[in-house]
């Protein structure tokens, strides 16, 4: 990783190759979209490319899942089969992290997402993702939690079991080896 959220020329070339291959191998996620247009947008926005690299190196396997005509933005989600390995064993947010007296995790989902300049998936986005494949069959992912739940100490997470998306709650300070978070990025 370079300073100022920029990739070196080699990193950029390598990442674009990975993203192009993933795009071509998963056309069901982005029917009717053209890789050249995606690549042009990426090459014009170095900070977004840096964020995608952060998603990639933490195990997220980002891919294009939609295009918003009104805003002229491509939307990427983490499409790894399971919650990204480099983002597991974390609590929900920094407030939860600070509340732990013992056995603190190394980070929180919200703080990691902010550092990567991405958004944590909402429940609606998580359900949209599950329409493109089956994700989190063995893991789970924190999702953006409504403020009224978070004020009471809780946080939400989802997974895929029994051919169904389940949304659960847990204390925001909890963390598990099989729970991470998935992100989204608009380019």
C-alpha positions in Angstrom: 0.0 0.0 0.0 1.2 3.5 -0.9 0.8 6.7 1.0 -2.3 8.9 0.5 -4.5 6.0 -0.5 -2.8 5.5 -3.8 -1.6 2.3 -5.5 1.6 1.9 -7.3 1.4 1.2 -11.1 2.1 -2.5 -10.5 -0.6 -2.8 -7.8 -3.1 -1.0 -10.0 -2.4 -3.3 -12.9 -2.6 -6.4 -10.8 -5.8 -5.3 -9.1 -7.5 -4.4 -12.4 -6.5 -7.9 -13.7 -8.1 -9.6 -10.7 -11.3 -7.5 -11.0 -11.6 -8.1 -14.7 -11.2 -11.8 -14.4 -13.8 -11.9 -11.5 -16.1 -9.8 -13.6 -15.8 -12.1 -16.6 -16.3 -15.3 -14.5 -19.4 -14.0 -12.7 -21.5 -12.3 -15.4 -24.7 -13.3 -13.6 -23.9 -10.6 -11.0 -23.9 -7.8 -13.5 -25.8 -8.7 -16.7 -25.7 -6.1 -19.4 -22.6 -4.3 -18.0 -19.4 -3.7 -19.9 -16.0 -4.2 -18.2 -14.4 -1.4 -20.3 -16.8 1.1 -18.8 -16.1 -0.2 -15.3 -12.3 -0.1 -15.9 -12.6 3.5 -17.2 -14.4 4.6 -14.0 -11.8 2.8 -11.9 -8.8 4.3 -13.7 -10.3 7.8 -13.3 -10.7 7.4 -9.5 -7.5 6.3 -7.7 -8.9 6.5 -4.2 -11.8 4.2 -5.1 -9.3 1.8 -6.6 -7.3 1.9 -3.4 -10.5 1.0 -1.4 -11.2 -1.9 -3.8 -7.6 -3.1 -3.1 -8.2 -2.9 0.6 -11.4 -5.0 0.1 -9.4 -7.5 -2.0 -6.4 -7.9 0.3 -8.7 -8.5 3.3 -10.4 -11.3 1.5 -13.6 -9.6 0.3 -13.3 -10.5 -3.4 -15.2 -7.3 -4.5 -17.2 -7.5 -7.7 -19.7 -5.2 -9.6 -23.3 -6.0 -8.5 -25.2 -3.0 -10.0 -25.1 0.2 -11.9 -27.0 3.3 -10.9 -27.9 5.2 -14.1 -29.0 8.3 -12.1 -25.7 8.8 -10.4 -23.6 7.1 -13.1 -22.0 4.8 -10.4 -21.0 1.2 -10.4 -21.7 -0.6 -7.1 -19.3 -3.2 -5.8 -20.0 -5.6 -2.9 -17.7 -8.1 -1.2 -18.6 -11.3 -3.0 -16.3 -13.8 -1.2 -18.2 -17.1 -0.4 -17.7 -16.6 3.3 -17.3 -13.4 5.4 -13.9 -11.9 4.5 -11.1 -13.6 6.4 -9.1 -10.5 7.1 -12.2 -8.9 8.7 -13.3 -11.5 11.2 -13.1 -11.7 15.0 -14.2 -8.1 15.3 -16.9 -6.4 17.3 -19.5 -4.0 15.8 -18.1 -0.5 16.4 -15.6 1.4 18.5 -18.1 2.1 21.3 -18.5 -1.7 21.7 -14.7 -2.2 21.5 -14.1 0.4 24.2 -16.7 -1.2 26.4 -14.9 -4.5 26.6 -12.9 -4.8 29.8 -11.1 -8.1 28.8 -10.3 -10.0 25.7 -10.8 -7.1 23.4 -10.8 -7.8 19.6 -8.3 -6.0 17.5 -10.8 -3.8 15.7 -14.4 -3.2 14.9 -16.4 -3.5 11.7 -17.4 0.1 11.5 -13.8 1.4 12.1 -12.4 -1.0 9.5 -15.0 0.1 7.0 -14.2 3.7 7.6 -10.5 3.1 7.3 -11.1 1.4 3.9 -13.5 4.2 2.8 -16.3 1.7 2.2 -19.8 1.2 3.7 -20.9 -1.8 5.7 -23.8 -3.6 4.0 -27.3 -2.9 5.1 -29.8 -5.7 5.6 -31.4 -4.8 2.3 -28.1 -4.9 0.5 -27.2 -8.2 2.2 -30.4 -9.7 0.9 -29.7 -8.3 -2.6 -26.3 -10.0 -2.5 -27.9 -13.3 -1.6 -29.9 -13.1 -4.9 -26.6 -13.4 -6.8 -25.3 -16.5 -5.0 -25.2 -18.2 -1.7 -22.9 -16.4 0.8 -22.0 -16.9 4.5 -23.1 -20.6 4.6 -20.5 -21.2 7.3 -19.9 -17.6 8.6 -21.9 -14.5 9.4 -21.5 -10.8 8.7 -22.3 -7.7 10.7 -24.7 -5.4 8.9 -25.5 -1.7 9.5 -27.6 -1.6 12.6 -30.5 0.9 13.2 -29.6 3.5 15.8 -32.5 2.5 18.1 -31.0 -1.0 18.4 -27.5 0.2 18.8 -28.4 2.7 21.6 -29.6 -0.3 23.6 -26.3 -2.1 23.1 -27.2 -4.5 20.3 -26.1 -5.0 16.7 -27.3 -7.0 13.8 -25.7 -9.7 11.6 -26.9 -12.0 8.9 -26.0 -15.4 7.4 -27.4 -18.0 5.0 -28.8 -21.2 6.4 -31.5 -23.6 5.3 -31.9 -21.8 2.0 -32.9 -18.6 3.9 -31.3 -15.3 4.9 -31.4 -14.9 8.7 -31.0 -11.7 10.5 -30.0 -12.0 14.1 -29.0 -9.7 17.0 -26.1 -9.9 19.4 -24.4 -7.5 21.9 -22.3 -5.1 19.8 -19.3 -5.9 21.8 -19.4 -9.6 20.9 -17.0 -11.1 18.4 -16.5 -14.5 16.9 -13.9 -16.2 14.6 -16.6 -16.8 12.0 -18.2 -13.3 12.0 -16.8 -10.4 10.0 -18.5 -7.8 7.7 -19.1 -7.2 4.0 -18.7 -3.8 2.4 -20.0 -1.8 -0.5 -18.4 0.8 -2.6 -19.8 3.2 -5.3 -17.5 4.1 -8.1 
